[in-house]
Amino acid sequence: MSHVVYNIEGASNAPHQGIRRRASLAVDIERHGLAFDNGEQDGAKEASKDKEKRYQWRTPAVLQWIPTNFKYPKLKPIIRCAVAAWLALVLFIIPPVQVFFGQASFLILIASVLSPPSDPFLSVLEREVLIMLFASLSWAWSCLGIKFADLARTNRNTNAELADVVRGQYIEVAPAVIFGVFIFLGSSFILFFRAHKGPGPYTIPCIFACVCLDISLTTAVLFPFPYYQIGHVVVLPLVFHSVVALSTSIFVFPSSISAHFTNSLSGVLAPLMITLEQHKNILATSTRDPAFSEAATLIAKTVTQADNALSPLAAAARLLRSDLIYGRYSPEDFVPFHDLARRAAVRANGMGVYFTLVDPTRPRFPATPAISVPQTPALSRQPSVDGHDGLMANQTRSASIPSHPLSPSHSHQNFHVNLTRHLHRDLLHFYPGMRRHENAVGVFESQRYMNLEATRLHDPYVEEYTAQMVVSLNDCCHDVLDECRRGLSTVNDWLAGVRVGRMKFLLNTRGTKEQWAKQLAEHEKIRDDLFTSIKSFRQEGRFRVLDLYRPSFEPNEGQPEHDLPPHRHLFQAYVYQYHLIQFVLIIIEMVYEMIRLEKERTTQRLWTPVERLFRSNNWQITDNSQHAEDEDPDTIQGMEPATNEDLGMPLRRDPDSLPPRNLFESIMGYLYFSLTGLAGGNVLFGIKAGCLTLLLSLPFMFPSSSFFAYDNRFVWGIIMGQVTIARFQGDTIFGFVSRILATFLGGVGGMGMWYISCGSGRGNAYGLAAVCAVCFPILFFARLYWPGPPMTIIVLGVTCMLVIGYSYQDVHQILPGTPGYGFSVAWRRFVLVVVGVFAAFIASFLPPATTIRRYQRSVLATTCAEIGAIYCAIVNFADHKRANNIHEINLSSSAIRAKLIRSKVVRTNAVYELSLRGPWPVERYHNLWDIQLQIAYSLSHLMSVFKHLEPAWARALLRRTRFDDTDFQGDVLSVMTMISTALRSGSALPQISPCPLLDRFMTLYHGEEDYGLPRTLTLETLKDEQYLFFCVGVSTAYGLITRLDRLMVAAKEIVGEQYHIHGIGFGRTYTKEPEFGAGSGDTPGVHFKPLSQET
């Protein structure tokens, strides 16, 4: 019996040149081939099914959202919204009610589209209260402006004729100036507040505040007396709209925040269940099969769906504690599931990390074509032509290495991208003599990585070993994946049924409790099965991955000795097993929490709010439903940075002054930073939007144009300008195009509804009510579920309501300056929208102009800097574990990922920002964004590993990964700082940088301390779960370091390089201790360095 002694803190395998390879490799390959044959049979069955469905009608991809949402649970909000809008229409067409509402009675119809009762009652109540609050405050501000203008008026006439008033005969200069000042200040503040708060419950209230402000002040300027009641005609229809919306949200298919939260939670769990099935399929697929890579990509997309569903879940959780429901479970009982779902999504991402470590799905380092060294000292670099795809073209046709990463490409809004590319191509062909050239970047890093690949990372047998390890993983993880999916499905089914049987409990309490007891027993059995499965897996099942290494530790007599295979495959398998174990443990926590609630909640009762009614949290309010164009790119919402006092708390300094020496300097410093803070993006945007509103209001301020503006309802041009203007040019240009199209379609739809209801007549109340009863469900189905930008479909619906509202009001009320009905209203509305959005379009190019391109660069610079802060916090935690730091670090990691995801949504409209200098390199920015997101996940995985490691193993991991080495840490933090600074300032990066960090990460060195851990590697050590955590930590650190190297190259592709030194990087690269790394196929991990060998 022989055994091999290895050093745990070594850094490399034994050399593989001339070693004896296992002759039994073909055994496992044949087993894998059997799985591949089964896969072919399954593929044949699927092909036959596809052949049967070939002649069936399929919904076009652009309309796929219709059958997807055409389900009874999703039809309930549509019915509720349609009923509310139809009741508002009924109130509107009743003549006495219409007269009671006043001249703006049609606002009740517009409010039905802008603020439909599609959400749970508490959300509707919050939004309607905010609408009334903002509209009332806007009315109050208007009354204040009317008062000041009246004080400046010289000619007061309370008996003036309305016909003379609307013709501008009583307009005076001083009151008009005061009205202009109040319009500017009021609209600036409202639009600043909208930008500051972002998408959420404040968006619609800000729109109605602008409506009230514009109508009140542009109308009051015409009257020769203080007309305070003008705001009444705006607020009164909104009051009745709120009454109708709240009533329907209570009596028509009512919904609660708890129901909304559980549905959103199911939106996270459902993709995770699909992911588990996909994992079973991919582990049963041959790594040589092209379907293996496709399955890995599909897993990543499915996990992304679960991760994207976390933002709506956080938005639903905001009001959860304030819910008012009758049921078995309290709204607060579901709060723990929010954190568990977030952790499960991260662990699901960790399981997919395995497929980024193994071939053929492992992403390669971005390489550039090799550049030959010239014979003369002058080193010339052959330029490359930058194509229209935004990627760097190859230097020469003879180069075999691509100039971009080999990772799967991502699609981005193909229609918008193609439109922009065609425009830029036309501009480029207009003057073909000018073509933009770029030198290759990242040559230094690429050459160093090529050297590592050739000397230390190459293994000619990697495919055979990977195939064997995938087979072993399939054998040991298949049953666990089955049990995990069963537990997750149980939790999902329980969430779907938590509100079932509330009336049955009142009628048959005893029978209901017996049913609850039976269900509890079933859930306890599922919990026990899950616990037994994971216990068996941790104690025995997971050791099957050691079969590849067992012959090296337990050789049979009479058989030749076996070399130890490269350890990378064991480490990769440990990564998958670790995240699977953690995922199953999270599911067990969910089941335990579910069982606890079933035991404690044994009756139905009324649950009242336990906290204040509305909780204000900007980070939680924001979700992915709309892009947050108003977010500050220099801050990350929800971030709680941690600090460490070993070297003193790091603080920024004022580069222009020393710290204040007295109270006066402190006060002046505070005032200085307060005033300079007013130059922020949101403040400047508010000022710019206020100027736009004032300019559009000028026709009401002059007697010569006031009647034209009043007669044609030019106030709607002002409102459309305010709604369209955005902080970024791309959003404004997209709004310009989409709102014109939506207004045209809405005008056609409104005319169709009007003429169908009354023919060629002048309006029929019964016909209009009947037509709207049919059309409103269709309109609100599109309003709620159309997958495009929500404001586009809102403008379409508002235009429909304006056409029928103005038409009916014009026929039944005699008012000065009526716009007509039918076609007359539709084309006037279209012209006004064009004027308003075109004014916003022109204003977007005037300073201060902000582009999405600059915003993206600033966001990526901020997230890169904060990634460095989290990295330091994790290393601090590993060295000195503190329980309170876990929550802060996890929250900060989640905040960075949420910021990156939101920035991707903002990037959608960047293609509309036309630049005469050339197209925006969207692929390069997406590559940088994707690497940062991967780094954020890697930090979460690394934090999880350190949390489970014992102190001795944690210190050993810090030593192995060099995270306790000040020289190496200086390089890592320098790379993060250089990238962040270069992105923020747009300056080029040095051509020679500390990258690749992987070279120093793999450097061999030994420490004197063993921390009480074994110095020799035995089979028992491989079975130790702490050793598994250790290996996963090293693999995760390896992935983190390689991604930082890729991040440097990705940043250089954006900002370029500087500081060239001739001849550097083309000589022979020095590699430390090559005798242990040459051809060994090392990857991250505890490197197995043999100390001695006994036979």
MARMAR-913238 format. One record per residue (C-alpha): residue in three letters; x, y, z. Coordinates in steps of 0.001 Angstrom, whole numbers, plus 500000, padded with zeros to 6 digits. Layout:
residues N
ALAXYZ;...
end
This chain:
residues 1095
MET500000500000500000;SER501562503249498934;HIS500580506805499473;VAL501663510112498049;VAL502560513076500207;TYR501726516543498914;ASN502045520065500163;ILE498728521834500622;GLU500359525251500271;GLY502324524301497193;ALA501541525949493922;SER501798523454491114;ASN501204519875490000;ALA503947517419489197;PRO505145517818485615;HIS503182515954482992;GLN505894515508480378;GLY506637511828479860;ILE504231510584482514;ARG502169507480482220;ARG498568508180481353;ARG495652506110482544;ALA494610503434480114;SER491108503392481522;LEU490096506796480154;ALA488009505162477458;VAL485757503478480023;ASP484177506690481199;ILE484154508107477706;GLU482091505127476563;ARG479690505789479428;HIS479471509349478304;GLY478911508233474774;LEU475939506205475959;ALA474433509355477410;PHE475048511073474100;ASP473195508312472249;ASN470230508791474526;GLY470422512473473786;GLU470241511723470076;GLN467135509617470610;ASP465529512435472550;GLY466506514795469759;ALA464808512528467223;LYS461616512584469256;GLU461720516354469458;ALA462309516526465714;SER459224514400465085;LYS457176516653467307;ASP458432519706465454;LYS457498518047462164;GLU453969517497463430;LYS453683521145464437;ARG455241522468461265;TYR451926523257459622;GLN450306524699462753;TRP449819528439462966;ARG452318530193465187;THR452028533603466767;PRO454584536057465331;ALA457369536936467718;VAL456297540579467829;LEU452842539504469088;GLN453991536737471407;TRP453151538894474416;ILE449420538538473653;PRO448995534760474196;THR451565534872476993;ASN449419537278479029;PHE446014536080477851;LYS445360534091481026;TYR442599534433483568;PRO444765535669486481;LYS446247538361484236;LEU442846539324482840;LYS441550540370486263;PRO443492543682486374;ILE442374544400482815;ILE438721543946483734;ARG439182546123486809;CYS440833548921484823;ALA438242548721482026;VAL435382548908484531;ALA436958551931486227;ALA437473553729482903;TRP433945552904481764;LEU432447554235485025;ALA434490557413484561;LEU433087557693481029;VAL429550557273482332;LEU430103560115484796;PHE431579562207482011;ILE428676561797479568;ILE425996562683482162;PRO425265566359481338;PRO424825567678484915;VAL427985565908486067;GLN429932567222483096;VAL428830570789483872;PHE429731570226487528;PHE433247569111486578;GLY433845572233484479;GLN435822572892481332;ALA438415570170482046;SER435911567390482712;PHE437693565154480169;LEU440603564863482644;ILE438724562059484371;LEU439162560001481189;ILE442857560873480869;ALA443440559974484506;SER441872556574483847;VAL444687555814481412;LEU447514557473483292;SER446616555953486661;PRO444528552795486199;PRO443719550673489285;SER445829547777488030;ASP447816547352491241;PRO446788546115494681;PHE444545548376496707;LEU447323549761498896;SER449448550728495885;VAL446427552374494249;LEU445689554249497473;GLU449281555453497689;ARG449319556649494087;GLU445942558394494286;VAL446885560166497516;LEU450087561358495898;ILE448166562540492821;MET445795564573494929;LEU448640565916497064;PHE450754567007494112;ALA447820568472492212;SER446706570408495301;LEU450209571732495934;SER450453572795492304;TRP447091574562492622;ALA448314576298495782;TRP451473577447494010;SER449344578756491154;CYS447120580664493576;LEU450217582273495079;GLY451364583364491634;ILE447880584668490833;LYS447918586715494025;PHE451281588303493278;ALA450233589029489689;ASP447032590659490913;LEU449060592946493154;ALA451023594108490109;ARG447944594564487922;THR446818598114487146;ASN443498597342485427;ARG441112595126487429;ASN437733594285485950;THR435657591617487647;ASN432847592006485086;ALA434907591340481968;GLU433332589356479154;LEU434761585888478610;ALA435053586475474857;ASP437235589540475493;VAL439274587704478103;VAL440287584822475846;ARG441297587290473115;GLY443983588690475400;GLN442585592175475817;TYR443482592286479540;ILE447057590974479392;GLU449549593266481119;VAL453332593155481145;ALA454037593036484871;PRO451504590274485704;ALA452664588314482648;VAL456258588454483902;ILE455196587244487319;PHE453198584412485788;GLY456238583485483708;VAL458444583399486807;PHE456007581135488648;ILE455689578854485622;PHE459474578577485425;LEU460029577961489135;GLY457099575592489542;SER457852573452486505;SER461581573396487316;PHE460938572055490794;ILE458348569492489663;LEU460539568117486904;PHE463597568143489173;PHE461633566172491748;ARG460518563702489084;ALA464120563208487988;HIS465363562947491558;LYS462853560299492606;GLY462979558324489411;PRO460424555885488038;GLY457930554842490656;PRO454845556162492422;TYR455925559799491915;THR455964559822488108;ILE452215560143487445;PRO451624562645490295;CYS454342564869488828;ILE452600564763485437;PHE449291565863486949;ALA451088568575488914;CYS452440569912485622;VAL448966569712484062;CYS447455571716486926;LEU450263574253486880;ASP450154574793483105;ILE446379575052482822;SER446028577307485872;LEU448743579849485121;THR448351580025481337;THR444620580610481789;ALA444821582986484763;VAL447138585341482859;LEU444224586174480560;PHE441830587336483316;PRO441860590883484688;PHE441101589632488207;PRO442462586825490440;TYR440862583674489040;TYR441715581276491870;GLN439044578754490901;ILE440824577763487680;GLY442665575005489534;HIS439343573657490719;VAL438431572467487226;VAL441611570361487209;VAL441487568934490720;LEU437763568079490802;PRO437827565484487965;LEU440926563945489582;VAL439037563608492862;PHE436249561647491209;HIS438812559556489339;SER440437558634492654;VAL437057557668494090;VAL436292555437491121;ALA439786553883491119;LEU439706553092494835;SER436179551718494642;THR436967549359491765;SER440205548216493415;ILE438097547161496415;PHE435049545622494724;VAL436266544398491294;PHE438687541477491654;PRO440440543040494658;SER444098542279495188;SER446458542749498105;ILE450135543543498440;SER450657540065499868;ALA449162538481496759;HIS451292540703494540;PHE454390539773496533;THR453761536027496382;ASN453130536251492641;SER456374538162492195;LEU458138535588494353;SER456838532849492080;GLY458337534822489212;VAL461743534245490820;LEU461212530594491768;ALA459763529449488423;PRO462973530129486421;LEU464986528437489160;MET462901525272488780;ILE463509525356485038;THR467210525820485724;LEU467353522627487778;GLU465884520655484896;GLN468405522245482563;HIS471238521225484876;LYS470066517614484774;ASN470000517706480995;ILE473391519321480518;LEU475132516921482904;ALA473742514052480825;THR475084515610477616;SER478488514925476152;THR480935517794476340;ARG481777517048472699;ASP478181517638471696;PRO477484521197470412;ALA474314521039472486;PHE476498521247475609;SER477524524828474881;GLU473982525745473881;ALA472632524284477133;ALA475175526281479166;THR474060529477477427;LEU470426528613478069;ILE471132528065481767;ALA472761531483482014;LYS469744533130480347;THR467279531347482652;VAL469205532386485760;THR469227535946484429;GLN465426535823484263;ALA465293534898487938;ASP467746537648488795;ASN465774540235486818;ALA462617539215488674;LEU464223540308491959;SER463673544011491207;PRO459852543718490896;LEU459969541537494000;ALA461776544301495920;ALA459225546833494660;ALA456390544567495853;ALA458054544140499246;ARG458168547890499857;LEU454560548087501130;LEU454320544499502351;ARG454439545311506062;SER451652547875505620;ASP449196545522503949;LEU445653545059505238;ILE444295541571504566;TYR442133538825505990;GLY443812535450505862;ARG445823532806507624;TYR449238534382507192;SER450437537836508097;PRO452010539989505358;GLU455150540110507473;ASP455359536300507380;PHE456517536468503758;VAL459434538836504423;PRO462017536042505053;PHE461247534539501654;HIS462488537721499993;ASP466003537264501345;LEU465937533513500660;ALA464898534091497046;ARG467701536591496543;ARG470242534156497980;ALA468865531309495869;ALA469299533363492702;VAL472940534053493588;ARG473587530375494297;ALA471940529427491009;ASN474391531758489301;GLY477186529996491174;MET476093526621489839;GLY476340528044486351;VAL479867529272487081;TYR481042525687486644;PHE480325525887482928;THR482480529017482649;LEU485438527059484047;VAL485387523956481854;ASP485979523475478169;PRO484390524032475709;THR482267526712477415;ARG485151528447479210;PRO485591532038477978;ARG489065532761476645;PHE491150535782477370;PRO490701538460474679;ALA493686538103472396;THR495132540458469818;PRO497063539426466717;ALA500739538839467273;ILE502960541716466174;SER506337540827464752;VAL509368542534466187;PRO511100544619463512;GLN514835544442462870;THR515308548133463479;PRO514720549852466802;ALA511721551648465337;LEU508646549640466229;SER505755550368463922;ARG502292549011464571;GLN500000548256461724;PRO496677550076462239;SER493349548315462024;VAL490182549632460504;ASP487391549892462975;GLY484331548284461473;HIS480767549366462002;ASP480202546619464572;GLY482284548464467133;LEU484839545652467529;MET488512545830466693;ALA489288544178463387;ASN492199541779462930;GLN495566543311462163;THR496434540781459480;ARG494617538037457675;SER497320535585458700;ALA496586535995462388;SER494756533026463804;ILE493750534602467093;PRO490617536757467087;SER490785540284468395;HIS487771539938470642;PRO486725537565473431;LEU485370534224472357;SER482458534445474737;PRO478905534347473364;SER477697537599471904;HIS474759539556473208;SER471942541068471200;HIS470867544663471816;GLN467764546180470351;ASN468522545100466798;PHE466105547483465150;HIS467549550559466849;VAL471139549460466302;ASN470619548723462599;LEU468903552061462078;THR471812553928463630;ARG474430551873461781;HIS472804552615458419;LEU472866556325459158;HIS476522556277460176;ARG477420554125457168;ASP475772556654454857;LEU477711559487456498;LEU480919557498456196;HIS480373556706452515;PHE479595560359451892;TYR483347560968452172;PRO485063557609451636;GLY488535559062451912;MET488158559437455690;ARG488169556135457578;ARG488852555844461251;HIS491848553700462225;GLU492694552270465623;ASN495799550607466913;ALA495532547294468684;VAL495172547480472456;GLY495909544977475169;VAL498858543508473240;PHE501018543393476364;GLU498384541533478402;SER497514539225475514;GLN501133538205474951;ARG501582537458478628;TYR498436535355478675;MET499541533506475580;ASN502758532693477400;LEU500771531403480382;GLU498565529311478129;ALA501580527792476441;THR503670527094479543;ARG501394526653482529;LEU497736526353481533;HIS497939523896478660;ASP496824520291479102;PRO496423518055476037;TYR494112515694477952;VAL491687518323479202;GLU488758517051477093;GLU489022513492478414;TYR489295514547482030;THR486437517075481664;ALA484207514407480119;GLN484906512031483001;MET484240514689485612;VAL480928515689484024;VAL479879512037484104;SER480850511828487783;LEU478898514990488559;ASN475869513593486790;ASP476081510395488836;CYS476342512115492201;CYS474123515175491642;HIS471182513775489666;ASP469144512647492676;VAL469928515808494615;LEU468752517956491707;ASP465518515934491601;GLU464849516412495310;CYS465785520083495112;ARG463347520703492292;ARG460658518850494208;GLY461220521037497276;LEU461256524215495226;SER458056523171493457;THR456435522528496841;VAL457305526016498049;ASN456007527535494825;ASP452727525605495058;TRP452344526606498704;LEU452788530269497812;ALA450107529940495140;GLY447659528509497668;VAL448230530653500754;ARG445033532616500090;VAL442850529653499136;GLY440076528508501458;ARG439406531662503444;MET435634531381503101;LYS435764527613503454;PHE437398528061506856;LEU434403530045508091;LEU431933527449506816;ASN433851524289507725;THR436547525078510265;ARG437121521515511413;GLY437431520080507915;THR439771522865506879;LYS442077522246509820;GLU442182518544509035;GLN443200519407505502;TRP445874521742506864;ALA447237518965509085;LYS447431516585506139;GLN449232519179504061;LEU451636519825506947;ALA452523516130507124;GLU453269516096503388;HIS455506519133503717;GLU457367517603506648;LYS457993514476504572;ILE459391516605501750;ARG461600518417504242;ASP462895515114505638;ASP463553513783502142;LEU465462516922501252;PHE467492516750504436;THR468253513069503940;SER469258513639500341;ILE471659516492501085;LYS473070514674504122;SER473802511596502048;PHE475305513770499352;ARG477607515615501743;GLN478751512454503524;GLU479048510007500626;GLY477593511005497256;ARG479893513918496498;PHE482970511687496810;ARG482258510174493395;VAL484196512992491810;LEU487274511567493563;ASP487148508411491446;LEU489459510071488953;TYR492057510638491687;ARG491504507567493855;PRO493954505275491945;SER496781507705492754;PHE496130507275496473;GLU494958503640496532;PRO496795501779493755;ASN495934498112493339;GLU498688495540493538;GLY499910494303490194;GLN498781497445488368;PRO501068500252487239;GLU501182503430489272;HIS498897506248488231;ASP499852509876487952;LEU497682512401489689;PRO495449514087487101;PRO495435517890486969;HIS493686519214490008;ARG491719521813488040;HIS488973519287487301;LEU488506518454490985;PHE488366522119491891;GLN485825522808489175;ALA483663519916490362;TYR483932521225493928;VAL482644524608492719;TYR479527522968491317;GLN479019520797494405;TYR479475523712496778;HIS476886525922495126;LEU474513522977494776;ILE474844522257498510;GLN474198525901499375;PHE471245526018496983;VAL469675522937498565;LEU470239524346502059;ILE468407527534501041;ILE465484525472499753;ILE465470523567503055;GLU465328526915504870;MET462317527847502738;VAL460589524571503577;TYR461402524972507284;GLU459996528508507235;MET456893527262505428;ILE456359524506508014;ARG456918526939510890;LEU454230529239509573;GLU451833526332509071;LYS452299525292512694;GLU451993528786514153;ARG449145530123511996;THR446188527916512800;THR443313530301512125;GLN442125533009509783;ARG442188536584511044;LEU442388540221510007;TRP445918541556509705;THR446358545319510045;PRO449403547460509217;VAL452141547187511817;GLU454179550107510499;ARG453380553466509023;LEU451236553308505939;PHE453842554215503353;ARG457543553576503583;SER459806555756501483;ASN462911554057500166;ASN464197555329496845;TRP466284552265496111;GLN463409549882496674;ILE460953551995494727;THR463044551824491587;ASP462620548701489522;ASN463250547574485977;SER459853548422484588;GLN461173551741483325;HIS464698552881482782;ALA466009555143485501;GLU467317557935483295;ASP467408560220486292;GLU469726558208488495;ASP472928559770489730;PRO475765557889488029;ASP478145558717490887;THR476123556995493629;ILE474851553465494110;GLN471489553269495847;GLY471386550824498751;MET475171550817499260;GLU476508550528502795;PRO480301550597502573;ALA482359549105505376;THR485653550487506575;ASN488614549163508444;GLU490803551138510805;ASP494055549156510486;LEU495693551854508364;GLY493285554590509340;MET489925555335507807;PRO490415556314504158;LEU488796559645503360;ARG488797561894500319;ARG490522565267500567;ASP489733568608499042;PRO492561569101496529;ASP492147572878496547;SER492229573663500264;LEU493431572424503635;PRO490968571356506356;PRO489096574291507967;ARG490913575834510913;ASN487980577647512515;LEU484198577915512540;PHE484079580547509800;GLU486027578366507356;SER483800575406508234;ILE480656577435507478;MET482116578762504234;GLY483119575244503220;TYR479612573999503908;LEU478084576810501853;TYR480549576211499022;PHE479761572507498732;SER476036573225499076;LEU476105575709496204;THR478304573533494000;GLY475872570696494668;LEU473250572695492793;ALA475254572057489652;GLY474254568387489759;GLY472605566716486820;ASN469073566701488229;VAL469164570404489186;LEU470488571460485809;PHE467885569305484123;GLY465122570946486180;ILE466339574420485209;LYS466540573442481563;ALA463050571920481647;GLY461727575073483326;CYS463177577231480553;LEU461550574984477958;THR458182575271479718;LEU458491579053479888;LEU459306579327476185;LEU456333577152475248;SER454094579306477478;LEU454995582577475763;PRO452080582452473252;PHE449718582873476215;MET451625585948477429;PHE451135588147474346;PRO447769589608473266;SER448459588875469607;SER448859585127470108;SER446853584400473264;PHE443560583655471486;PHE445283581356468991;ALA446920579444471847;TYR443702579240473859;ASP441520578331470885;ASN443806575475469813;ARG444477574208473341;PHE448192574882473064;VAL448544573948476713;TRP448773570315475597;GLY451860571193473578;ILE453394572554476783;ILE452464569384478679;MET453901567121475962;GLY457146569072476016;GLN457392568578479778;VAL456615564872479528;THR459097564305476680;ILE462103566227477970;ALA464550563921479758;ARG468041564178481171;PHE469600562273478307;GLN469477563086474634;GLY468760559500473648;ASP465644559326475825;THR464362562643474487;ILE464970561683470854;PHE463265558334471393;GLY460356560155473028;PHE460191562499470065;VAL459814559611467611;SER457619557324469703;ARG455195560013470881;ILE454558561246467346;LEU453815557706466221;ALA451706556956469296;THR449749560199468880;PHE448994559406465259;LEU447777555897466094;GLY445863557195469094;GLY444195559854466972;VAL443123557244464443;GLY441818555014467236;GLY439981557892468902;MET438347558929465639;GLY437325555344465014;MET435677555086468442;TRP433954558445467962;TYR432544557877464483;ILE431517554297465238;SER429545555536468239;CYS427733558362466450;GLY428264557942462709;SER428194561333461043;GLY426190562809463916;ARG427272565076466717;GLY427688562530469487;ASN425573559806471061;ALA426015559040474757;TYR424659555482474547;GLY426655554648471449;LEU429835556052472974;ALA429315554039476159;ALA428716550853474172;VAL431761551333471950;CYS434010552118474906;ALA432761549056476756;VAL434158546977473901;CYS437343548972473247;PHE438493549645476812;PRO439491546025477627;ILE441638545934474476;LEU443187549301475290;PHE444068548331478854;PHE445385544928477806;ALA447950546804475716;ARG448398549410478449;LEU449402546788481026;TYR451179544084479051;TRP452678545662475945;PRO456437544911476271;GLY457582548267474922;PRO458237551538476750;PRO455180552252478919;MET454973555964478106;THR454438555194474408;ILE451281553177474969;ILE450169555703477598;VAL450361558527475030;LEU448335556418472610;GLY445620555827475206;VAL445610559460476346;THR445173560599472735;CYS442182558283472303;MET440605559692475449;LEU441319563276474416;VAL439672562800471034;ILE436450561333472407;GLY436489563610475467;TYR437007566883473615;SER434582565809470897;TYR431766565006473293;GLN432437568104475416;ASP432494570362472343;VAL429107569040471196;HIS427357569314474564;GLN428985572392476112;ILE429102575875474628;LEU432576577203475419;PRO434773579800473720;GLY437527578379471577;THR436135574880471175;PRO438415572583469115;GLY435541570779467332;TYR434992567039467268;GLY436282563948465533;PHE438911564673462916;SER439201568322463961;VAL440264567324467476;ALA442583564555466253;TRP444649566664463897;ARG444893569548466363;ARG446101567118468999;PHE448661565707466573;VAL450009569157465662;LEU450269570159469331;VAL452161566986470183;VAL454547567560467302;VAL455203571105468483;GLY455794570046472095;VAL458021567049471415;PHE459965568906468716;ALA460679571699471198;ALA461921569078473685;PHE464006567521470901;ILE465714570848470148;ALA466210571559473863;SER467988568243474351;PHE470890569522472231;LEU471221572800474139;PRO473545573007477139;PRO473602571535479658;ALA473250568460477400;THR473779565024478888;THR474214561863476855;ILE473571558274477778;ARG477052557505476518;ARG478630559722479165;TYR476221558365481768;GLN477237554780480958;ARG480908555596481326;SER480319557325484658;VAL478230554448485998;LEU480843551878485033;ALA483540554006486667;THR481505554243489868;THR480705550533490031;CYS484348549642489366;ALA485438551807492299;GLU482787550339494589;ILE483771546817493538;GLY487198547617494954;ALA485621548736498222;ILE483624545515498512;TYR486710543481497673;CYS488590545116500560;ALA485627544574502888;ILE485564540856502038;VAL489284540482502713;ASN488808542312506008;PHE485975539969506905;ALA488094536910506097;ASP490812538125508418;HIS488549539329511235;LYS485089537834510973;ARG482279540023512244;ALA478679538916511912;ASN477353542431511327;ASN479577542830508256;ILE477883539974506392;HIS474637541864505848;GLU476428545064504796;ILE478640543291502277;ASN475778541259500807;LEU473612544366500571;SER476381546294498841;SER476977543476496354;SER473264543342495567;ALA473194547132495149;ILE476035547037492617;ARG474346544294490604;ALA471054546212490664;LYS472837549390489534;LEU474463547548486643;ILE471182545954485586;ARG469421549319485629;SER472223550879483624;LYS471699548250480945;VAL468061549337480638;VAL469139552983480375;ARG471508552009477562;THR468594551004475315;ASN468052554484473881;ALA471750555275473408;VAL471442554314469738;TYR469246557393469182;GLU472085559714470157;LEU473479560375466712;SER477102561453466728;LEU478838562958463724;ARG482141561625465067;GLY481102558015464521;PRO478990555267466073;TRP479027554552469783;PRO480968551319470587;VAL478015549614472240;GLU479590546127472057;ARG482667547318473926;TYR480598548891476666;HIS478472545789476921;ASN481605543659477267;LEU482856545888480083;TRP479427545827481713;ASP479214542036481498;ILE482649541553483082;GLN481776543889485959;LEU478554541977486576;GLN480516538722486657;ILE482977540264489125;ALA480100541379491360;TYR478789537801491407;SER482295536457492056;LEU482585538713495101;SER479285537357496434;HIS480515533786495928;LEU483835534597497614;MET482021536133500565;SER479915532992500910;VAL483042530824500983;PHE484749532894503656;LYS481569532794505709;HIS481699528981505828;LEU485464528589506293;GLU486969528044509718;PRO489531530682510777;ALA492566528471510083;TRP491327527533506613;ALA490381531163505919;ARG493922532327506731;ALA495342529545504558;LEU493088530654501714;LEU494247534254502097;ARG497835533062501898;ARG497236530762498906;THR495396533451496930;ARG497923536105498021;PHE495086538213499371;ASP497267538858502441;ASP500260539863500313;THR500625543634500255;ASP502525543641496955;PHE499858541637495189;GLN497024543594496801;GLY498651546810495686;ASP498562545579492100;VAL494921544482492374;LEU493723547766493865;SER495832549749491410;VAL494137547998488512;MET490677548822489887;THR491619552448490536;MET493255552892487129;ILE490212551509485316;SER487767553614487332;THR489766556815486865;ALA490306556218483140;LEU486598555583482546;ARG485534558645484521;SER487987561041482889;GLY488207559371479472;SER492004559289479674;ALA494035556460478167;LEU495477553633480256;PRO499192552791480337;GLN500187550263477712;ILE502178548352480335;SER500017547703483373;PRO500120545385486401;CYS498030542977484346;PRO497955540110483883;LEU497468539619487608;LEU497078535904487046;ASP500823535576486515;ARG501508536725490084;PHE498451534953491444;MET500012531645490379;THR503482532491491687;LEU504890529774493943;TYR505832530651497464;HIS505732528910500806;GLY504974530087504272;GLU506316528881507535;GLU502922528766509220;ASP500603525842508638;TYR497754527241510803;GLY497283523798512301;LEU496249522296508953;PRO497640519079507480;ARG500801519505505463;THR500181516414503377;LEU497411515709500922;THR495621512428501481;LEU492312510995500418;GLU490846511973503778;THR491893515552503167;LEU490131515523499813;LYS486954514353501570;ASP487110517112504181;GLU484295519614503600;GLN486514522457504756;TYR488935521477502034;LEU486051521671499558;PHE485317525215500747;PHE489016525998500452;CYS489170524745496864;VAL486039526669495913;GLY487574529803497395;VAL490725529409495336;SER488727528739492166;THR486533531766492840;ALA489595533918493469;TYR491079532640490220;GLY487911533638488366;LEU487989537050490035;ILE491597537688489039;THR491121536557485443;ARG488067538782485119;LEU490061541743486411;ASP492620541057483675;ARG489850540921481103;LEU488368544115482581;MET491643545926481955;VAL491655544923478284;ALA487960545815477937;ALA488646549259479404;LYS491578549747477049;GLU489317548958474108;ILE487229551973475171;VAL489804554572476296;GLY492927553371474473;GLU496533553203475619;GLN499452555558476235;TYR503089555499477451;HIS504654553196474888;ILE508105551715475529;HIS509842550114472558;GLY510629546434472788;ILE508867545783476093;GLY506754542625476033;PHE508425540999473036;GLY511403539465474749;ARG511448536207476611;THR509007536334479495;TYR510450535284482825;THR508413532587484546;LYS509149531673488121;GLU509775527995488856;PRO508822526679485427;GLU509753523186486391;PHE506546522846488389;GLY504222524513485928;ALA505277523553482457;GLY502487521749480762;SER500779520889484006;GLY497434522409483141;ASP497283524406486357;THR494262526426487206;PRO493324528056490399;GLY493617526179493493;VAL495729524513496046;HIS498525523305493840;PHE499649519771494531;LYS503423519881494911;PRO504907516485495842;LEU507173516553498881;SER508018512872498977;GLN506825509568497660;GLU506916506277499467;THR506301502909497905;
end
